Amino acid sequence: MNHFEMRQVSLRKIPYIFYFHLLLMMGIVFSLFGSSASIYPLCAYLLILYSVFFLSSPHFALLSLGIFMLFAPTLLNMSIMRVIPLGSLYSLISSVDELLIAWSATLSIGTRIIKREQIYRTPIDLPILGLIGAGLVSSLLHHVPMKIMTFGTVLMLKGFVVFYLFSQLDHTERHLQRYLRVIFVLAIVLYVFAIIELLFPSQFYASIRRDIWLRYRAGLPVVQSLLSNYALFGWFTSFIGLFAVAFYYFSKNKKYLWIAGAFLLATIFSMSRKSIVGMLLAVILSFLFLPQEIKKKTVFSLAGVMGLLGLFLGANIIIAINTLLQESIFTPFPTTSARLVLYVVGLKIALVHFPFGVGLGRYGGWISVLYYSPVYREYGLNMIYGLGDVWKQGQWTFIADTFWPHIMGETGFLGLACYVLIIFRLFSLCRSGISEIYSLYPRVFILAAMLILIEALSESTAMIVFENPPLYYFIFASLGIATSLYRKYHHLQLEM
């Protein structure tokens, strides 16, 4: 296909995108002024609309869905504070990710079967089947109600569905450039609003009528820009920063070094300690897997930027990380520390019910909060602050604060082994892609996916990151794109 033909294809897709946004706005107006009963025809209307959009331009539809998920919590918060009256859209927005991801998978599989296109296998197919099997057997052994088991399965697998959606698509360098352009522009907008929040906090909060104020942690102000909380802002800025680091490694262009430094600074001012540690750990560990010539040319520059930030903010970072360790691990009250207790009891459950767990939706996840799990009363966790029945006690919940105890408690050692194998195979694929592929954009995307995976693993020790929207969407989308790129460019180079 020559340049003229590619231009004709992209022009033919413009009307679909235009009509999609026009009809979407009509649907929003309809829901705001309609009755609560309008939610059902609205769901059908939006589903048909999204289907047309996805079938005409799946790459752009999935990118749009990710951006929407990034801001959905902000919209919900503003609705609760009556800044924007979402009306019947509120309940739709709160569950739109599961709905549209499942429907996108249905459309993707259906079109491939109809067109007789190949459905590609991936290195994680068998471990995922093992994880599903461990979860279902654990649920059946403990007589978990079908509704809870279904919801628990959906939460555990939705990230992998995103992975398969992106891994089955063919991503050209033009697609990669568009992804990066859109996400980077979005990141710049958030960065600008973060600066405004930092310099003019009173005016910023008054203008958006948030029921919060500028907080401080370890002597630094905590910013979150237009996102729903500081942890999400910290994670997103580290996500962008790691892409900039990957670009700097392979392009050796100094502007990417300064972009990485700028977004590391933004991550620090979010005071999301898990994101700060995760980003620094990803950058440091990346040197173990890079070619020797790249290490020599980049190590001193990166060390210089990190050293400069450490010179001015190092003491604050050390205080923040030390506080996190004191709260989570080296606490003087280990029997009442919610996160530590979740680890201890998760291990105990896996040992008692070896090799299975107590079933899906029963331990450490959001479903076990929504339908308060009897397992917490059985092991006395309901008496610990943050682990009680949040709906009855009206307290904040820390139940969904850890990932690996959640997997271990629900699916046992068998499910845990399957999930570890999934992570290992994805990591191995990314490592192979870095050393075997030499095209700039594919190589950068694969390295960035590996760095994002390392950062996510760091956060997973104190956050249910692989199931938490919108984090899981961007993490698994990156890994899915990396898998698709490795399949495509690895074969091309073998043919050459």
N, C-alpha and C positions, 0 to 999 in steps of 0.2 A: 504493500500500500504506500503510495507516494504522499508527499506533503499535501498536495491539493485534495486527495481523497480523504486524508485524515481530517482536514479542515471541514470538508463537507459533512462527515460523520458528526463532528462536534457541533456544527451549526444545526443539524437536524435534531439534536438533543435539547437545544435551547428552549423551544416551545414547551416541552414537557416540564422543564424546571420552572419556567415562568408560570404555567398553568398550575403547577403544584403549589407554589407560594400564594398565588391568587386565591385558589380554592381553600387553602389552609387558613388564610385570614378570614374568609367567609365562614368557615367552620368555627373559628374562635369567637367571632362576633355572635354567631348563632347560639353558642353555648353560654356566653355571658348574659345574654338577654332572654334566653329560653328558660324553661322550668327544669327542675332536677330530673324529670323523666326524659329530657332530651339527650341524656348521656348515652342511651342505647343506640339510637339512630346516629348519633355523633361518632360513636366507636366504629360502626359499620362504614360510615362515610369516610372517616380518616383511614381505615384499613384499606378500602378500595383505592383511595388517593395515594397512599403509600405504596401499594402494590404496583400501580402504574409507574410511579417514580422509580421504584426499585428495578422493575423490569426494563425500563428505558436507560437507567444509569446506575447500576448497583454500587459502583465505587463511590459516587457522590452521595447516594442515598445513605450508605453506611457511615460515611464521614459526617453527614448532617445529623444522623442519629446520635453519634458520639458527642458532638457539640451540644445537641439538645440535652443529653444526659448530664453534661458538665454543669449546665445552668438550671436544670430541673429542681434541685434542692433549694436554690435561691428563690425561684418562683414560688415554691411551696411555702417557704418561710415568709415571703412577702405577702402571701395570701393569708396566712395565719395572723399576721399583724395588720391585715386589712389595707395594705398598700395597693395591691391590685386585686380586684374581685374576680377570682377565677371561676366562680360558680361551679357548674357541673364538670368543668375541666379538672378540678382538684383531684378527684379520685382517679381520673384517667392518667394524669401526669405521674401520680405516685407509683403506678405499676406499668408505665408505658415501655420500660426497657425489656421486661420479660415478654410482654405481648408482641412487640415488634421484632425482637430477636427470634422468637419462635416462629413468627410468620415469615420472616426473611429466610430462615432455614427451609421452611416448607416451599417457598417460592423457588429458592435456589435448587433444591433437590428435584422439585417437579419439572422445572425447565430443562435441567440436565437430562432427566429421563426422557422427556418428550423429544428433545433434540438429539438424543442418543450421544450425549457428550460424556466424556470420562469423568468419573468421580475419583479423585486422587486419594491414595492412601497416604498416611503420615506416620512418622515414627512413634506416635503416642497412641495409636489405635488400640492395641492390646492392653496397655496399662489402664486406659480409660474403661475398657470393658471389665477389667478386674476390679477397678474402683466401684463401678456400678454394681457388680455382683456382690462385693463385700457389703455395700450399703443396703442392698435389698435383702440379703440373707440375714444381716443383723436386725433389720426392721421386722422381718417375718418371725424370727426367733423370739423377739420381745413384743410381738403383737402391737406394733405401732399402728395407730389408725391410718387408713388409706389416705385421708386428706392431708395429714401431717407428713406422711411418708412422701406423698407426691410433691408437696411444697418444698420439703427438704431436698428432694432429688433435683427439682428445678433450680434451687439456689446453688447447689453443688456443681451442676453441669452447665449453667448458662454461660460461664466464661469459656468453656470448651466449645460451645456452639458458636460463639463469636470467633474463636480461633479457626474453626472449620469454615465459617463464612468467608473469612479473609484468605485462608490458605487455598481455597478452591478457585479464587479469582486469579486472572492473569494481570499482574501489575507491571506496567511499562514504566520506563524512567519518567515519562510525562505524567503518569499517575502519581509517582512518588514526589515529583516536584510540586504538584498541586496540593497533595496532602500537607507537605511541609509549608508551603506558602500560606495556606488557610490557617493552619495551627499556629504558625509564627505570628501572623497578623493578630490573631486572637490573643496570643501571649503578650504582645506589645500593648494591646488595649488594657489588659488586666494589669500590666506593669505600670502603666500611666496612672490608672486609678489607685493602685497601691501607693504610689508616690503622693498622690493627692490625699489619700487617707492618712499617710504618715505626717504630712506637713499641715494639713487642715482637718484634723479628726472631727471636731465639733460640726463644722459645716458639712463634711462628708456624710456623717451619720444622720444629721438632720435632713439632708436632701433626699436620702433614701428611706428615712424614718425607720431605721433599725433600732430595736430595743437593746442595744449594746453600746459599749463605750470602748475607748482605746485602752487595752490592757497591757500590762508589762509582765515579762517573764525573764528572769536572770538579768534584770537591768535593761532589757531591750523591749521596745514596743512591739506588740503582736499585730500584724496586718493580715487581712484576708481579701482585700480588693472587692470585687463584685461577686465572689464565690460565697458559698453558704457558711464556711468555717475556715479557720486558719490551717487546719490539717490538710484540707483539700487544696488550698492555695499552695502550701508548702510542697505537697506531692506534685502538683502540676508544674510548678517552676523547676523542680528537680528533673521532671520528665523532659522539659524543654532544654534544660542545661545539659543533660546527658546526650541529647541529639547534637548539641553544639560541640561537645567534647568529641563525639564520634567524627563529626565533620572536620574538626581540627586535626585529628590523628591522620586522616587520609588525604586531606587537601593541603595541610600545612599552611593554611591561610590564617593569619593572626587575628582577623576579625572574629572568627569563630571562638578563639581563645577568650576574647573580651566579652563575647556574648555569653559564654559559659560562666565566666566570672560574675557577670551581671545577674544571671539567674541563680547562681549559687548565693549571691548576696540577698536576693529576694527570698530564697529558701530560708536563709538565716533569720531574716526579719519576720518570717511567718512564725518563727520559734516552734515549728513542728520538729521536735527533737528526733523523731524516727526518720523523717525525711532528710534532715541534715546528716545524720549518721549514714543513712542508706546511700545518699549521693556521694559522700566522701569515700565510703567503702567501695562503691562501684568504680570510681575513678582509680583508686589505689589498686584494686584487684585486676583492673583491665590490663595493667602492665605485665601480668603473668601470661597473657594470651596474645599479645601483640608481636608482630615481627620485630627482630632486633633493630633494624634500621629506623623504624618508627619510634621505638623507645628512646633511642639516642637523641633524636631530633625534637622530641616533645617533652621529655621528662622535666627538664630544667624550667621550661616556660610554664608548665602547669604547676610545678612546685613553687615558682615565683608568685603566681596569682594566688594560690592557696596560702602561701606564706604571708602575702600582703594582707589578705583578709584576716588571717590569724593574728597578725600584729595588732590590728585595731579591735577585732571582735573575739579573739581567741579565748580570753578570760570568760566572756559571757557564754560562749559555746560550751566550755568545760563545765561551768556551773550548771547549765541546763542539762547536759548529758549526765552529770553526776547526780542531779536531782532525780532524773528518770531511773537511774540504776538503784538509787536508794528507795524509790517508791516501789519498784518492780521486783528487784532481786535481793538486794542487801538490806531489806526492811527489818527493823527491830521487832516487827509484829507479823511474822510469816504466816501465822494461822488465820490472820484477818485480812491479808493482802489479796484482793479479788483475783488479780492476774496470776499470782503465784499459786493460789489455791486451785485455779482452773487447770494449771499444768499438773499439779500433784494428783488431783482427782482424775483427770483425763488419763494419766498413766495407770492409776489404780484400776479404772474401768477396763482399760485395754488388757491388763493382766488378769483380772477376774473373769472376763468374758473371752479370753484368748481363743482363736485369733480374730474374733469379731468384736463389735462394739454394741452399744445399746440401741442403735437404729437411727435412721435419718430424721432430722428435726428434733432430736432429743438432747443434744449437748453442745453448748458453745456457739450456736448460730442464732440468727434472728428469729427463726421459726420456734426455737425453744423458749424465746422471750414472748412471742406473740401467743403461743399456746404453752403456757408455763409448764416446763417439763417436770414430771414426778421424780426424775432422777436427782434433781437438785434437793428435794426434800429427803430422798433416800440417803444421800451422802451429807446432809446437813448444810448444804451451800445456801439454803434459803435464809439462814441466820446471819450470813455475812453481808455487810453493807455493799450494795451494788449488785448483789446476786439474788436478791429476793424477787418476789412477784411485783414487778414495777407497776402494774396496773392497780394492784391493791394497796401498795405502800406509797405510791406517788413519788418514788425515788428514782434517781438516775441509774441506768443499768450499765454494768461492765461485763455482762455475760458474753457479748460478741466482741471482746477485746483481744482475743488470741485466736490464731488460725490452727496451728498444729494440734493443740489439745482438742479442738473442735473435730478435726478429721479423725484423730486417734480415738476419741470418745464415741463417735458415731459409727465408724466403720472398722475400728480395731487396728491391730498391727498389720493386718492384711491390706486394708484400705490405705494406711499410712505408707506401707511399702510401695503400693501402686502409685501414689501421688509423688513420692520421692523419685521413683523411676521416670515419671512424666517430666519432672523438672530436669532430671539428669539428661534425658534424651533431647529435650529442647535446648539445653545448654550445649550439649555436644554438637547439635546441628549448627548452632550459631558459631561455635568455635571453628567448625570445619568450613563454614561459609567465609569467615574472615580470612582464612589461609588459602582458600581455593578460588575465590572470586575476586576479580580485579577491576570490574566496572565500578566507578565511584559511588553512584547513588545506591545500587544494591548492596555494596559492601558497607556503606555507612548505615543503611537501615538495619542490616543484620547485626552489626556491632552495637548499634543503639538498642536493639531489642535485647541483646545479651546484658547490656548495662542496666536496662530497665528491669530485667528479670532479677539481677543481683540486688538492685535497690528494693524490689518488691519482697524478696526473701528476707532482707533485713527488717522491713516493716512488718512482715508476717509474724514475727516473734511477739509483737504487741498490738496486732491489728488484723482483722479478718479481711485482708487486702484482696485476696483472690475471689471474694464474693461481694465485696463492698462497691456499690455503684458510686461514681462512674469509673473508679479506679480499675476494676477488673476489665472493663470494656477496652480501655486504652492499652492495658498490659497484654491481653490476649490478642487484640487486633495487631499490635506490633509483632508478636510472635507468629501470628498467622501470616502476615506479610513476609516475614523473614523466611518462613517455611516455603511459601510460594516462590520467592526469589531464588532460594537455594535450589529448588527443583528445576526452575527454568534456566538459570545461568550456569549451574553446574553441568547440566546436560549440554548446553551450548558450547561450553569450553571443552567438554569431552569430545564433541563432534569436531571441533577445530583441531 
